[in-house]
Amino acid sequence: MDQPGTRTPRVRRLGTDLTILTLVGILLLAAFGAGGLALYTQFYGPAAFVTRYLDLLSEGRAADALLVPGVAIDRLTVEEAGIDPVSSEALLRRAALAPLSDITVVSQEAADGVTSVTVSYVAGTHPGTSTFEVEQDGWVGVTPNWRFTRTPLAAISLSVLGADQFAVNGFQIDRHQISPAGADADPLDPLSLLVFTPGVYSVTVDTAISASRGVSILADSPLMQTPVDLQTTPTEGFVEVVQTRVEEFLTQCTTQQVLLPTACPFGLEVQNRLASLPEWSISSQPTVTVEPDGAHWRIPAAEAVAHIEVDIRSLFDGSIQHVSEDVPFQVDGTIVILQDGSASIRVGSPGE
């Protein structure tokens, strides 16, 4: 039997113990709640869903990224976004992806069942920020599924002048293989290509005929179409070929023993009769340059000099005069790039 005066301290100690246990329980529940929230955020939340998609891109797993819910795109969605509905999917592959790193979730905001997730990253060497819209797509057990409300795909509208072959991030492309018009593709018509966002896409040209230092664009906004224009320049080898062709053409013109060689940029008009067949030669070949002309090339007018040796009989007194004369002229031309990548060079003179 408790002695008087001992019961009250025991009751107090019991109350204290219960209070401590209650506090411990509350702290444990808070810890479990915080842990569960962290686990949800890291593995099962909308930010985690977006991060997994970006991780696939960073690992070059383009095919798997296309399988992420909401990434695949239909023609109607593309058309409603103002993108060509027959855009090529040639760049939606591993070989066309540039490095993607330093992926960090910046923020996420939920409104009307849609969560906007903003992430920062480095695409290639370009830092960027993009926002993706995500919505819940059912459950798997007690964890939610997610899908993109708006596809993270975008498009570039690419115009490459002076070449039908080019590379995007090193991946080689032929205009005629990706254009809806195929072999009849107009070299002036832009090519629409679907791309992943985020991503940097560097377009370069390096062919026997033309080259370009290239241009890079950062695709960072889903369902946006970015125009890209690339003008190539002729290679030294191509200019040398054109120079040789022009010289061969002019040399061929000198084989015509007439005062006005047919389809040639030089000639001599006289009022009297010929006493001998004219002998032509080229005393100074033109120095040829090549300039862009829309999707093709042109040879700007260049100075040259032909030389003629001929005897002329006077209609007045029948005397014969020997003519040895330099004949200055200009030569220009057009160059059309054919479907097989070769060049059709047409030499002419101004005004023809």
C-alpha positions in Angstrom: 0.0 0.0 0.0 1.4 3.3 -1.1 2.6 5.5 1.6 1.0 8.9 1.9 2.9 11.5 -0.2 4.3 8.9 -2.7 1.4 8.6 -5.1 1.4 12.2 -6.5 5.1 12.0 -7.8 4.4 8.7 -9.5 1.3 10.2 -11.2 3.4 13.2 -12.3 6.1 10.9 -13.7 3.5 8.9 -15.6 2.0 12.1 -17.1 5.5 13.3 -18.1 6.3 9.9 -19.8 3.0 10.0 -21.7 3.7 13.5 -22.8 7.2 12.6 -24.0 5.8 9.5 -25.8 3.2 11.7 -27.5 5.8 14.2 -28.6 8.0 11.3 -29.9 5.0 9.9 -31.8 4.3 13.3 -33.3 7.9 13.7 -34.3 8.0 10.2 -35.8 4.8 10.9 -37.8 6.2 14.2 -39.0 9.5 12.5 -40.0 7.6 9.7 -41.8 5.4 12.4 -43.5 8.5 14.4 -44.5 10.2 11.2 -45.7 7.2 10.2 -47.6 6.9 13.6 -49.2 10.6 13.6 -50.2 10.2 10.1 -51.6 7.1 11.1 -53.5 8.9 14.2 -54.9 12.0 12.3 -55.8 10.5 9.3 -57.4 6.7 9.6 -58.0 5.8 13.3 -58.4 5.5 15.3 -61.6 9.0 16.7 -61.3 10.4 13.2 -61.1 8.4 12.3 -64.2 9.9 15.2 -66.2 13.4 14.5 -64.8 13.2 10.9 -66.0 12.3 12.1 -69.5 15.3 14.4 -69.5 17.6 11.7 -68.2 16.6 9.5 -71.2 17.6 12.3 -73.5 20.9 12.8 -71.6 21.6 9.1 -72.1 20.8 9.2 -75.8 17.8 6.9 -75.4 15.6 8.7 -78.0 13.5 5.6 -78.7 12.6 5.3 -75.0 11.9 9.0 -74.7 9.3 8.7 -77.5 7.5 6.1 -75.4 7.1 8.4 -72.4 3.3 9.1 -72.1 2.4 12.3 -73.9 5.6 12.6 -76.0 4.2 10.9 -79.1 2.5 13.4 -81.3 -0.3 13.1 -83.9 -0.7 15.1 -87.1 -3.7 17.1 -85.8 -1.8 18.4 -82.8 1.2 19.3 -85.0 -1.1 21.2 -87.4 -2.9 23.0 -84.6 0.5 24.2 -83.3 1.3 25.8 -86.7 3.8 23.1 -87.6 3.9 21.3 -90.9 1.8 18.1 -90.4 4.2 16.1 -92.5 7.3 17.1 -90.6 10.1 14.6 -90.7 11.0 12.5 -87.7 14.6 12.0 -88.9 16.1 13.9 -85.9 14.1 11.9 -83.3 17.0 9.4 -82.9 20.1 8.9 -80.8 22.5 9.9 -83.6 21.0 13.4 -83.7 21.0 14.2 -80.0 23.5 16.6 -78.5 24.7 16.2 -74.8 22.3 17.2 -72.1 23.6 17.7 -68.5 23.2 19.6 -65.2 19.5 18.9 -65.1 17.9 20.7 -62.1 14.2 21.2 -61.2 13.7 24.9 -60.6 10.0 24.9 -59.6 6.6 23.3 -60.0 3.2 24.9 -59.8 -0.2 23.1 -59.9 -3.4 24.6 -61.3 -6.6 23.0 -62.5 -5.1 19.5 -62.5 -2.0 20.5 -64.5 1.4 20.9 -63.0 4.0 23.1 -64.7 7.5 21.9 -64.0 10.4 24.2 -64.8 13.9 22.8 -65.2 17.3 24.2 -66.0 20.0 22.3 -67.9 23.0 22.6 -70.2 22.3 21.5 -73.8 25.6 21.0 -75.5 27.4 24.1 -74.1 24.2 26.2 -74.0 22.5 26.8 -70.6 18.7 26.9 -70.8 15.4 26.7 -69.0 12.2 25.0 -70.1 8.7 24.5 -68.6 6.7 21.3 -69.2 3.0 20.7 -68.4 2.2 17.4 -66.7 -1.1 15.8 -65.6 -1.9 12.7 -63.6 -2.7 9.6 -65.8 -4.2 7.1 -63.4 -2.5 5.0 -60.7 -0.2 2.0 -60.3 -1.1 0.7 -56.9 -0.7 3.6 -54.5 1.6 5.6 -56.8 0.4 8.0 -59.5 1.1 7.8 -63.2 1.9 11.0 -65.1 1.8 12.2 -68.7 2.8 15.3 -70.6 -0.3 17.5 -71.2 1.6 19.1 -74.1 4.1 17.1 -76.0 7.7 18.2 -75.4 8.4 17.9 -79.1 9.1 20.9 -81.2 10.2 21.6 -84.8 12.8 23.5 -86.8 12.0 24.9 -90.2 15.3 24.5 -92.0 16.4 26.3 -95.2 19.8 25.2 -96.6 20.9 27.1 -99.7 23.6 25.7 -101.9 23.5 22.1 -100.7 21.1 19.1 -100.6 23.3 17.2 -98.1 23.9 18.5 -94.6 24.4 17.3 -91.1 22.5 18.0 -87.8 24.7 17.3 -84.8 26.8 15.2 -87.1 23.9 13.1 -88.3 24.0 13.1 -92.2 20.8 14.0 -94.0 19.8 14.3 -97.7 17.1 16.7 -98.6 15.4 14.3 -101.0 15.2 11.6 -98.4 13.2 13.6 -95.8 11.2 16.0 -98.0 7.6 14.9 -98.6 8.3 15.8 -102.3 11.1 13.2 -102.4 13.2 13.5 -105.6 11.2 16.5 -106.7 12.0 18.5 -103.6 12.4 22.2 -104.3 15.7 23.4 -102.8 14.1 26.7 -101.9 11.4 25.0 -99.8 12.1 24.8 -96.0 12.3 21.4 -94.4 10.3 20.9 -91.3 11.9 18.5 -88.8 10.6 17.4 -85.4 13.0 17.7 -82.5 13.1 16.9 -78.8 13.1 19.7 -76.3 15.2 20.6 -74.7 18.0 20.2 -77.1 20.7 22.0 -79.1 20.8 21.3 -82.9 23.8 22.3 -84.9 23.4 22.4 -88.7 26.6 22.1 -90.8 27.4 21.6 -94.5 30.7 19.9 -95.7 30.4 18.7 -99.3 32.7 18.8 -102.3 30.8 21.7 -103.7 29.8 23.8 -100.7 30.5 24.2 -97.0 29.3 26.2 -94.0 30.6 26.9 -90.5 27.1 26.0 -89.4 24.5 27.5 -87.1 23.1 26.2 -83.8 19.7 26.7 -82.3 18.4 25.7 -78.8 15.0 24.1 -78.9 13.6 24.9 -75.5 9.9 25.5 -76.0 7.5 22.5 -76.6 5.4 22.7 -79.8 7.3 25.8 -81.1 8.7 25.9 -84.7 12.0 27.7 -85.1 13.1 28.9 -88.5 16.8 28.2 -89.4 18.4 29.7 -92.5 21.8 28.5 -93.6 23.7 29.9 -96.7 26.6 27.9 -97.8 29.8 29.1 -99.5 31.6 27.4 -102.4 34.6 25.3 -101.6 38.0 26.1 -103.1 37.9 22.8 -105.0 34.5 23.7 -106.5 35.7 27.1 -107.7 38.8 25.5 -109.2 36.5 23.1 -111.1 34.4 26.0 -112.4 37.5 27.8 -113.4 38.7 24.8 -115.4 35.3 24.3 -117.0 35.1 28.0 -118.1 38.6 27.8 -119.6 37.7 24.6 -121.4 34.6 26.3 -122.8 36.4 29.3 -124.0 39.2 27.2 -125.5 36.5 25.2 -127.4 35.1 28.4 -128.7 38.4 29.3 -130.3 38.2 26.2 -132.6 35.4 27.9 -134.5 36.9 29.6 -137.5 34.3 32.3 -137.8 34.2 35.9 -136.8 31.3 35.3 -134.4 31.7 31.9 -132.7 28.3 30.4 -132.0 27.1 30.6 -128.3 30.4 32.2 -127.3 31.0 35.4 -125.4 33.4 37.0 -127.9 33.6 37.9 -131.6 34.6 40.5 -134.2 32.4 42.3 -136.7 33.9 43.7 -139.9 32.4 45.4 -142.9 34.6 43.8 -145.5 35.2 40.2 -146.7 37.4 37.5 -145.2 40.5 36.6 -147.1 41.4 33.8 -144.7 39.7 31.8 -142.0 39.9 33.5 -138.6 42.2 32.0 -136.0 41.1 32.6 -132.4 43.0 32.2 -129.1 42.5 33.2 -125.5 45.3 35.6 -124.5 43.9 36.2 -121.0 41.6 33.8 -119.3 39.0 35.2 -116.8 39.5 34.8 -113.0 36.3 33.1 -112.0 34.4 33.5 -108.8 31.3 31.8 -107.6 28.5 33.4 -105.7 25.2 32.1 -104.2 22.1 32.4 -106.4 19.1 31.3 -104.4 19.5 27.5 -104.0 22.1 27.4 -106.7 25.2 29.4 -107.8 26.2 31.9 -110.4 29.4 33.0 -112.0 29.6 36.8 -111.8 30.8 38.7 -115.0 34.6 38.4 -115.3 37.0 40.1 -117.7 38.9 38.2 -120.3 40.7 38.8 -123.6 40.5 36.8 -126.9 42.9 37.3 -129.8 42.1 37.0 -133.5 44.4 36.6 -136.5 42.6 37.1 -139.9 43.1 38.5 -143.3 40.4 41.0 -144.5 39.8 41.9 -148.1 38.7 45.5 -148.8 35.4 45.8 -150.7 36.6 49.1 -152.0 39.9 48.3 -153.7 40.4 44.5 -153.1 43.4 45.0 -150.9 44.1 42.6 -148.2 44.9 43.7 -144.6 46.1 41.4 -141.9 44.3 41.9 -138.6 46.0 40.8 -135.4 43.8 42.2 -132.6 43.0 41.6 -128.9 39.2 41.4 -128.3 38.2 42.1 -124.6 35.0 40.5 -123.5 33.1 39.4 -120.3 32.0 36.0 -119.4 29.4 34.9 -116.8 27.3 31.8 -116.1 24.9 29.8 -114.0 25.5 26.7 -112.0 22.6 24.3 -111.1 23.1 21.6 -108.5 21.5 18.3 -109.7 19.8 15.7 -107.6 22.9 13.4 -107.7 25.0 16.2 -106.2 26.8 17.1 -109.4 26.9 20.6 -110.9 25.6 21.7 -114.3 27.7 24.6 -115.4 26.4 26.9 -118.1 28.7 29.6 -119.4 27.3 32.6 -121.1 27.8 36.3 -121.5 25.8 39.2 -119.9 22.5 39.7 -121.7 22.3 36.2 -123.0 
